Amino acid sequence: MNIILLQTDITWQEPETNRLHAEDLIDSLPDSTDLIVLPEMFTTGFCTSPKGIAEKADTETLTWMQSVALRRNMAIASSVATEEDGKYYNRFYFVKPDGSYATYNKRHLFTFAGEDKEYAAGQDRVIVEYNGFRILLQICYDLRFPVYSRNRGDYDMILYIASWPTVRLYAWNTLVRARAIENVCYVAAVNRTGNDPGNEYSGGTALYDYMGKPIAEAGTGEEAVSGSIDMQQLTDFRKKFPVLQDADEFTAP
């Protein structure tokens, strides 16, 4: 499967501007792309005050994502500040080329920035099947909680989308690679670049294999990086080195 990770500079709280910018970038990509991944809250930046910014469920950006996926015959993934039934969610949309989609509401809300004061935490662990891969959806702060993302033999790749600031970038680079190694899976991790009113962002977007080796890595500016993952190689490695079968048993949400 061919993946392109778009490390974008996001204009603060300007959804239409950011959608148009993302579309320009996407339209420059090769037709052989299977999956495009954008950073967390790519239409607004990481906004902890969603009132007046959050979109109604199943509208605007989701419709745009479906249109792009159908037109380019590619899956597209990112999160959007979403309002549904009087609650706000940091909602991950994974849209397939036929327009069908899965959603994951961010479970671990970033209390340090007050995300928990306005958003509701998700309750469901979501795994999407696409192009022969089982893909676990995760958002930013989820990265710091390995029990929640522990591979139970139910996925082959993790997608992390984030707005992870420069000041903590060393932790991001370390933890992303660790998740690949400990879960014997591919990891695609997409961070943003640029600035918002509270933080500076320096990327760190990368695609890692099941041994934590980089397949593709971005620099510090806006960039599209691409790489391919192979299910047969992963299956062969897991058979040769079946470390997951020795994992501790536990119960997690």
N, C-alpha and C positions, 0 to 999 in steps of 0.2 A: 504494500500500500504506500502510495506517495503522499507525503504530508508537507504542507507549507505552514509555517508559524509566522504570523504577522506581528512583529514588535512595533507597535504604532505609538506616535505622539498624539495624545488625545486632547482636543480642545475642551476646556472646562464647561460642562453643562450646555453643550451645543449639539444635540442629537443629530439634526439634519446635516450639519457640517461634517460630523464624524462619520455618518453613514456614507455620504458622498465621497469623502476621502478614502474610506475603506473600499468602496466600490471601484474607485480609480485604481487602487493597488491590486485588487482582485482581478480586474480586467486585464492587467498586465501579466498575469500568471499563465503558465502553460496549460493546455487542455488536458494534459496527463495527470493533473492534480486530482487526488481523491478526497482530501480533507484539508480544509482551511481552518485555522484556529486563531482567534483574536483575543486580546487581553480582557480581563475582568472589567465589566461596566464600560465597554469600549465606546458607547455613545455619549457618556457624561463624565467619565472619570469616577473614581471611587467616592461616592457621595453618601455621607452618613445622615443627611437631612433630605429624605426622599419626597416630602410633600411638595407638590408642584412640579417635580422632576420625574417621578416614577410613572411608567406607562401602565395602562390597563392591561390585564392579562390577554394574551393572544392578539395583540394589535401592534401597529407601527413597526417597531424594529423586527418583531417576529415575522410580520408580513414581508418586510424587506429581505430578511434572511431566506425565507422560502422562495422569494423571487430570484435571488442570486443563485441559490442552490439548484433551482429548476433550469435557469438559463444557462448555467455553466456546467451542469451535471456533476456537481461536487457537493459534498457535505460541508457544512459550516457550523462553527461552534463558538459561543461566547456567552457572557452573562449580561443581564439588563436589570436595572432597578424596576421592580414590578409591583403593582397594587392589585390585590385580589381579595374580595370579600372583606374589605375594610382593613386588611393587613398588608404590610410591605415585605417583599422578599428580594434577596439578591439571587436572582433566578438564572441558572445555566440552561441555555437552549442548545440542543444538538439537533440540527436540522439536516435530514437526509436529502439526496438529490430528487426524490419524488415528492418532497414537500412535507412528508411526515416528520414528526419530531418527538424528542423526549425532553423532559425537564428535570432539573435537580435544584432544590432550594438549599443554599449554603447552610450547613449545619453549625459550624463553629464561627460565631459572630465575633468580630474584632472588638472586644470590650475596651481595649486600650484607646480606641478612637471613638467609642460610643455607638458602634454599629448596633449593638444589642438593645439600645434604648429606642430605636425606631423600627428595626426589622425583626420579623419572626424567624426563628431558627427552623430549618428543615428537619424532617423526621426520617426521611427515607434514603437509604443507600441506593444509588441508581447506577446500573450498568447497561450500556447500550451495545447491541450487536451490530456490527457494520463491517462489510468486506471481509468476513471471516474472523474478525477480532472482537473480543469482548472488552469493552472500554469503560473504566470507572471514571465518573465525572466528579471533579473536586475543584474547590475555589479557594485560592489564596491561603488564608489562615488555617484551613483544613490541613495544610502541609505539616503543621507542627504537632499533629496528633496521629501518630503511626498506628495506634490500636484501631482507630476507626477505618483506616485505609488498608489494614492488613489483608493480604491476599489469602482468601479461603479456598483457593483453587477455582475461583469464579470469574477471574478476569485476566487479560493478557497485556493491557496497557492502561496507564493512568493519564488522564488529561488534567493538568493544573493550569488554570488561568488566574492571573494575579495583577494587583497593583501593589507591588512590593518595593518599598522605597530604598534608595541608595544606601542609607545609613545601616540597613540590615541585610544588604545584598550578600554578604559572606554566608549568613545563615541560609538564605535562599539557595545559593549554589550548593552548599553542603547537603541540605535536607533533600533537595530534588534528586541528587545522585544517590543518596541513601535509600530513598523509596524504591528506586529501580533495583538496587542490589538486594535489599532485604525481601522484596516481593517477587524477584526473578521475573521482571516484566519490563516492557518498554515504558518510558515516561516521556511525554511531550509537555513541556512547561513553558508557558507564554507569559511574559511580563511586559509592561509598558515602558516607555521612555518619556522624557520631557518633564514638565512641572505642573503642579496644581497649586491652589492656595496654601497647602500645608506641607508639601513634600516635593523632593526631587527624585526622579526615577532614572535608572541607568541600565535597564534591560536585564540581561542574564537569561534570556530565552534560549532554550536548548532542547534537543532531542537526544535521549540516552537509550542505549540498549540494555538488555537484561543483566549485564555485568557492570553497568555504570559507566560504560565507555561512550564518549560523545559521538553521535552520528552527525550532528549539525549544531553549531553554536553561533549566536549572534553577538555583535559588538555592543556598544553603548547607545547608539543612535537608532533612528527608525530604520527598519530592515526587514526583509522577507528572507527567511532561511528555510531550506528544504532538505528532506531526507526520506529514505525509504525504510520500511520495516518489513520483516519476513516472518510469517507465522510458522513455516516449517523449521526455520532455524531456531526459533524459540522453543518449539515442541521438542526438537532433537536435544537442545541443551538441557531442558527440564528432565528428560529421560536419562541423560548422561549424569546429571548432577541434581538428584531429586531432593533438594534441601527442604522444600516446602512440606514434605511429608513428615518431617521431624519437628514442625512448629508446635508450640504449646497450644493446647486447647483453651478456648476462652469464649465468653459470650459478650457480644457488643451489639449496640443498636444497629 
